[in-house]
Amino acid sequence: MSTSSSAPARSGKKTAKKAAGKAARKSLSPTALGLPAKPVKPRASDPPATHLRAKLDADLRAVLKHEPGTRSGVDPEDLHQMRVSTRRLRSILKTAGGPLGSTADAARAELGWLGGALGEVRDYDVLIGHLREVVAEFETADQLAGHELVSVFVAERARAKKRLRKVLDSERYRMLLQSVAQLTRRPDHEPEAAEKSTVDDSDPVTALRTPHRKLAKAIAVLPAEPPDPELHALRIKGKRLRYAAELALTSAKKKRADRVRKLISATKDLQTILGDHQDAVVAADRMRELVRGAAEGNARIGFIAGRIAERELVKRLDTRARWRSAWLKVDAAAQRAM
C-alpha cells in the first residue's frame, strides 16, 4: 500500500528535478555575461553612478537566478521574483539611468517587453492561486464545480507558459541580458559630468523627489471614488517610488537610511492594499467573462462564478476604504526622507 502510494510522488519529484536541470542548462550564468564572480558592493562614499551600477548588477543576478525556475515552472515564486527583478531594473533605469547614457533607454524598453511576457503568466498564477483559496472555503457540494472553473484558467496559463518559453529561448532575450550587463560596467573613459551632473540626477536620495511628486500629483487630481484603472496606475507609481528608495538606501548615511527604510515599508503597505484591490477587480472581471464565454450554459460553473465575483466586489470596497490612509503614511515618510 505505502509503496504504491509513494511511487507517484517519487515520479513527480524526479520529473520536476529533470525539468529544473534542463532549464538550468538553457540559462546564462553571471560569468557568461561578464559579471564579476561576486556581486558589487559599493561604499557609501562612492559616486551615485557606482551605486546605480551595483544595483543593476544585483537585480540582473536575481533575474538569472530565477530564470531556470521560471522556465521549468516547478515553483511559481521563481517567475514572480524574476518579474519583480525585471521591473526593478526598468524602474531604476527610468528614474536614475541618465548617467549611463542613451543605451539605458533602449535596455529599459526591452525590459518592458520581457516584463509583459512574464506578467501574462504571473497574472494567471495569482488568479489561479486566489481562486483555489476561495473555492476551498466553499461547501463540499460546490467544490467540484469550483475546480472545473479553475481548470479553465489552468489551461489558459499553460498556453501562456509556452509563449513565455519562446521569449526566454529567443536571441532578443539574450541580447537584452547582455545590454543590461554592459550597463553594470564602468567605461574606460567616463566624463565627470556622467558622475556629477545636476543634484537631482546624481543624488539617489534627492532623486526621490521626482517619483514622490508624480505620485502625489496623481493622487491630488483623483475624484472621491477613483475609477479602478486609476488606482492601478497609482500602484505602479508607488512601485517606482519604492524602487527609487531602495536605490537611495545604498548610499544614505545612517540617520537618513532609517528614514528611507520607513519610506520603503510604507510604500510596501500601499502596494499591498492597491494590489489586493487590483486582484479583486481582475478576478471579478474574469468571472463575468467566464459566464459570458466558456461557462455559458453550465449552470454549476455560472453559480460558482457569481459567488466568487460577489466576494471580490466586497474585497474591492474594503481596499478602497483603506488606501488613502496608507498614502498619507507614504507621503509623511517621503517628506522626512528627502
C-alpha positions in Angstrom: 0.0 0.0 0.0 2.6 2.5 1.1 4.9 1.6 -1.8 2.3 2.2 -4.5 1.1 5.5 -3.0 4.6 6.9 -2.7 5.6 5.9 -6.3 3.7 8.8 -7.9 5.3 11.3 -5.5 8.8 10.0 -6.3 8.0 10.1 -10.0 6.7 13.7 -9.7 9.8 14.8 -7.9 12.0 13.1 -10.5 10.2 14.8 -13.3 10.4 18.2 -11.6 14.2 17.7 -11.0 14.7 16.7 -14.6 12.8 19.8 -15.8 14.8 22.1 -13.4 18.1 20.6 -14.7 17.1 21.1 -18.3 16.0 24.7 -17.6 19.3 25.5 -15.8 21.3 24.3 -18.9 19.5 26.7 -21.1 20.0 29.7 -18.7 23.0 32.0 -18.8 25.3 32.4 -15.8 26.6 35.8 -14.4 30.1 34.9 -15.5 28.8 34.2 -19.1 27.6 37.8 -19.2 30.9 39.1 -17.9 29.7 40.0 -14.4 32.3 39.7 -11.6 32.4 36.4 -9.6 30.8 38.2 -6.6 28.2 41.0 -6.5 29.5 44.5 -6.5 29.2 46.2 -3.1 29.8 49.9 -3.3 30.9 52.1 -0.4 28.6 54.9 0.9 31.2 57.4 -0.3 31.2 56.1 -3.9 29.7 58.3 -6.6 26.0 57.8 -7.5 26.7 56.1 -10.8 28.7 53.4 -8.9 25.7 52.7 -6.6 23.4 52.6 -9.7 25.6 50.1 -11.5 25.8 47.9 -8.3 22.0 47.9 -8.0 21.7 46.9 -11.7 24.2 44.1 -11.1 22.2 42.8 -8.1 18.9 42.8 -9.9 20.4 41.3 -13.1 21.8 38.4 -10.9 18.3 38.0 -9.5 16.9 37.6 -13.0 19.5 35.0 -13.8 19.0 33.2 -10.5 15.2 32.8 -11.0 15.2 32.1 -14.8 15.7 28.3 -14.5 12.7 28.0 -12.1 10.7 30.3 -14.4 11.5 28.0 -17.4 10.7 24.8 -15.5 7.6 26.2 -13.8 8.2 24.0 -10.8 7.7 26.9 -8.3 5.6 29.9 -9.4 7.6 32.0 -6.9 10.6 31.9 -9.3 8.6 33.6 -12.0 7.3 36.1 -9.5 10.8 37.0 -8.4 12.1 37.2 -11.9 9.3 39.6 -12.8 10.0 41.7 -9.8 13.7 42.0 -10.6 12.8 42.9 -14.2 10.5 45.6 -13.1 13.1 46.9 -10.6 15.7 47.2 -13.4 13.3 49.0 -15.6 12.2 51.4 -12.9 15.7 52.2 -11.8 16.8 53.0 -15.4 13.8 55.2 -15.8 14.4 57.1 -12.5 18.2 57.3 -12.4 19.6 55.9 -15.6 20.6 59.3 -17.0 24.3 58.9 -16.1 24.6 55.7 -18.0 23.8 57.3 -21.4 21.3 56.6 -24.2 21.8 52.8 -24.1 19.9 52.8 -20.8 16.8 53.9 -22.6 17.0 51.0 -25.2 17.5 48.5 -22.4 14.6 49.9 -20.4 12.3 49.5 -23.5 13.4 45.8 -23.9 12.8 45.2 -20.2 9.3 46.4 -20.7 8.9 43.7 -23.4 10.2 41.0 -21.1 8.1 42.2 -18.2 5.0 41.9 -20.4 5.8 38.3 -21.2 6.4 37.4 -17.6 3.4 39.4 -16.4 1.0 37.4 -18.6 1.9 34.1 -16.8 2.2 35.8 -13.4 -1.3 37.2 -13.6 -2.6 33.6 -14.2 -0.6 32.3 -11.3 -2.1 35.0 -9.0 -5.6 34.4 -10.2 -5.5 30.6 -10.0 -3.9 30.6 -6.6 -6.5 33.1 -5.3 -9.4 31.1 -6.8 -8.2 27.9 -5.3 -8.2 29.5 -1.9 -11.7 30.8 -2.4 -13.1 27.5 -3.7 -11.5 25.7 -0.7 -13.8 27.7 1.6 -17.0 26.6 -0.3 -19.3 23.8 0.8 -18.2 20.4 -0.4 -21.2 20.3 -2.8 -19.9 23.4 -4.7 -16.2 22.5 -4.8 -16.4 20.2 -7.8 -17.8 23.0 -9.9 -15.2 25.3 -8.4 -12.4 23.1 -9.6 -14.0 22.9 -13.0 -13.9 26.7 -13.1 -10.3 26.9 -12.0 -9.3 24.3 -14.7 -10.4 26.8 -17.4 -7.7 29.3 -16.3 -5.1 26.5 -15.8 -5.5 25.6 -19.5 -5.1 29.3 -20.4 -2.0 29.6 -18.2 -0.4 26.5 -19.9 -0.7 28.3 -23.3 0.8 31.5 -21.8 3.7 29.5 -20.4 4.5 28.2 -23.9 4.7 31.7 -25.2 7.0 32.7 -22.3 9.4 29.9 -23.0 9.7 31.1 -26.6 10.6 34.5 -25.3 13.3 33.1 -23.0 14.7 31.0 -25.8 14.9 34.0 -28.2 18.0 35.8 -29.3 16.3 39.0 -28.4 16.2 38.0 -24.7 19.9 37.1 -24.7 20.7 40.4 -26.3 18.7 42.1 -23.5 20.7 40.4 -20.8 23.9 41.4 -22.5 22.9 45.0 -22.8 22.0 45.2 -19.1 25.3 43.5 -18.2 27.1 46.1 -20.2 25.4 48.9 -18.2 26.8 47.5 -15.0 30.4 48.0 -16.2 32.1 51.3 -15.8 33.5 52.5 -19.2 37.2 53.1 -19.7 36.6 56.8 -20.0 33.7 58.4 -18.2 33.2 62.1 -18.4 33.0 63.8 -15.0 29.5 65.0 -15.9 28.2 61.5 -16.0 29.0 61.0 -12.3 28.3 64.6 -11.2 25.5 66.1 -13.2 22.7 68.0 -11.5 22.0 67.3 -7.9 18.5 65.8 -8.8 20.0 63.4 -11.3 23.1 62.3 -9.3 22.0 62.1 -5.6 19.7 59.0 -5.2 18.1 60.3 -2.0 17.4 63.7 -3.6 16.1 61.9 -6.7 13.2 60.5 -4.6 11.5 63.9 -5.1 10.6 63.0 -8.7 8.6 59.7 -8.2 7.1 61.1 -5.0 6.0 64.3 -6.7 4.4 62.3 -9.6 2.6 60.0 -7.2 1.3 62.9 -5.1 0.2 64.8 -8.2 -1.7 61.8 -9.5 -3.5 61.4 -6.2 -4.3 65.1 -5.9 -6.4 65.1 -9.1 -8.4 61.9 -8.3 -12.1 62.1 -7.6 -13.6 60.9 -4.4 -14.3 57.5 -6.0 -11.5 56.9 -8.5 -12.0 54.5 -11.4 -10.3 51.2 -11.0 -7.7 51.7 -13.7 -6.5 54.9 -12.0 -6.0 53.1 -8.7 -3.9 50.5 -10.6 -1.9 53.3 -12.1 -1.2 54.6 -8.6 0.2 51.2 -7.6 2.7 51.4 -10.5 3.8 54.9 -9.4 4.1 53.7 -5.8 6.4 50.9 -7.0 8.6 53.4 -8.8 8.9 55.4 -5.6 9.8 52.2 -3.6 12.4 51.1 -6.1 14.0 54.6 -6.1 14.1 54.4 -2.3 15.8 51.0 -2.4 18.5 52.6 -4.6 18.8 55.6 -2.3 19.3 53.3 0.7 22.6 52.0 -0.7 24.2 55.5 -0.3 22.2 57.0 2.5 24.0 57.7 5.8 22.7 56.1 9.0 20.1 58.7 10.1 18.7 59.2 6.7 18.9 55.5 5.9 16.5 54.8 8.8 14.0 57.3 7.2 14.4 55.7 3.8 13.7 52.3 5.3 10.5 53.6 6.8 9.5 55.0 3.4 10.2 51.6 1.8 8.0 50.0 4.4 5.2 52.5 3.9 5.2 52.1 0.1 5.1 48.3 0.5 1.9 48.7 2.6 0.3 50.9 0.0 1.3 48.5 -2.8 -0.3 45.6 -0.9 -3.6 47.4 -0.5 -3.7 48.6 -4.1 -2.5 45.2 -5.3 -5.4 43.5 -3.4 -7.7 46.0 -5.0 -6.4 45.2 -8.5 -6.6 41.4 -7.8 -10.2 41.7 -6.8 -11.1 43.8 -9.8 -9.4 41.3 -12.2 -11.0 38.3 -10.5 -14.5 39.8 -10.7 -14.0 40.7 -14.3 -12.7 37.3 -15.2 -15.8 35.7 -13.6 -18.0 37.9 -15.7 -16.1 36.9 -18.9 -16.3 33.2 -17.9 -20.1 33.3 -17.5 -20.4 35.0 -20.9 -18.0 32.7 -22.6 -16.7 29.3 -21.6 -19.2 28.7 -18.8 -22.3 29.7 -20.9 -24.9 27.0 -20.5 -23.0 25.5 -17.5 -25.3 26.5 -14.6 -22.9 25.0 -11.9 -19.9 27.0 -13.0 -22.0 30.1 -13.5 -23.3 29.8 -10.0 -19.8 29.5 -8.6 -18.5 32.4 -10.7 -21.3 34.6 -9.3 -20.3 33.7 -5.8 -16.7 34.5 -6.4 -17.5 37.7 -8.1 -19.6 38.8 -5.1 -16.7 38.1 -2.7 -14.3 40.0 -4.9 -16.5 43.1 -5.0 -16.7 43.1 -1.2 -12.9 42.9 -1.1 -12.7 45.8 -3.6 -14.8 48.0 -1.4 -12.6 47.2 1.7 -9.4 48.2 -0.1 -10.9 51.4 -1.3 -11.7 52.3 2.3 -8.0 51.9 3.3 -5.7 53.1 0.6 -5.8 56.8 1.3 -4.7 56.4 4.9 -1.8 54.3 3.6 -0.9 57.0 1.2 -0.7 59.6 4.0 1.9 57.4 5.7 3.9 57.2 2.5 3.7 61.0 2.0 4.9 61.7 5.5 7.7 59.2 5.3 8.8 60.6 1.9 8.9 64.2 3.4 11.1 63.0 6.2 13.4 61.0 4.0 14.2 63.7 1.4 
